[in-house]
């Protein structure tokens, strides 16, 4: 987005400036203590991750490297699964044995055509750093890689699901479990083992599962057009068949209303995980771990609001604006209360966008109400006087109240306008505009304004002409 967009949307610009100037990471990655291989691993992390690279690199040093390598291992696994050019007889053993492969010194894979193929082509640097992890962290990564590899291999070998898509909601949630729920399980075990999260989380696997399901379902709903173009379909037939006869009908203009109703039902299915996600985040004992789990979840609820009843996702990829992203990240790195407020804000927007003509109207309204009710049990409302006093006190302690922020924003706006004006003058001069005559005209105008005026005749003098 260019400067003109931000001039027309100053709140977006304000959020970006706020994040850039006032976000202070709990921990900063110390590159001076890293080996060449580890630096290369972080380079691949930045290259392959659109959303997780930043939050991973701000994690507590105890878990920083473990989580980064866990991500790269799973990204390598996912790259093999997504590559439809790898023959099935070669792909299946690669997936099932990846947990053993990651112990082979110097192992690389050069047969992938996917965009993240470079990671696999230099996977030996990941393997070298895995061997430097604490044994308890390494075993968790290996165990989860084995579970995920077997799950992916099962789906890769199921030609019916590949050709005809997922049939039932149970199939849909099992797929989400393998590609996201198991990631949540591994992260939870890392958090608990490092004593950075409440150990009770390990006893509540449904909470961990909901975290992964909510993120993966949001991605699947959003990426419907991209997956359709690539020949993939992750929407379960049990849902889409209620609205259209054929999968391709969802992309027909004549079936647009039915397609939006189908997307609404998919959003409704994803929203059922919200309460457990909020409950899970309450179990984080370390601020950096809280930030790590909170930012993706708040981005997910904002994404659901963006795509709800939005026909654009049937035609192109739809993303949250950079300004909204910065605002959400800034708020999400505070505490659970602000995270709950983000969820409340976007759930209310979903409720307002809900269409009475949608067959899911009542169910969506009830689901939104239940989420708000749950948040209310966590943070009950106070009387108006106490609430206003608390808000004023909180705002005084927040950097958003800094008057210098407004000054910086307006200076950016003014400098942008000056730059655009100078740019336009420069373009005019380049194409032959003559400014010297313009300056002479202006000078004559000022001279005429300063010159004394001749005396005017009296009104009565006109009688001599009669």
Buried (B, 14 or more C-beta within 10 A) or exposed (E): EEBEEBBEBBEBBBBBBBBEEEBEBBBEBEEEEBEEBBEBBBBBBEEBBEEBBBBBBBBBEBBBBBBBBBBBBBBBBBBBBBBBEBEEEEBBEBBBBBBEBBEEEEEEBEBBEBEBBBBBEBBBBBBBBBEEBEEEBBEBBBBBBBBBBBBBBBBBBEEEBBEEBBBEEEBBBBBBBBBBBBBBBBBBBBBBBBEBBBEEBBEBEEBBBBBBBBBBBBBBBBBBBEBBEEEBBBBBBBBBBEBBEEBEBBBEEEBEEBBBBBBBBBBBBBBBBBBBBBBBBBBBBBBBBBBBBBBBBBBBBBBBBBBBBBBEBBEEEBEBBBBBBBBBBBBBBBEBEBBBBBBBBBBBBBBEEBBEEBEBBEBBBEBBEBBBEBBEEEEEEEEEEEEEEEEEEEEEEEEEEEEEBEEBBEEBBEEBEEEEEEEEEEEEEEEEEEEEEEEEEEEEEEEEEEEEEEEEEEEEEEEEEE
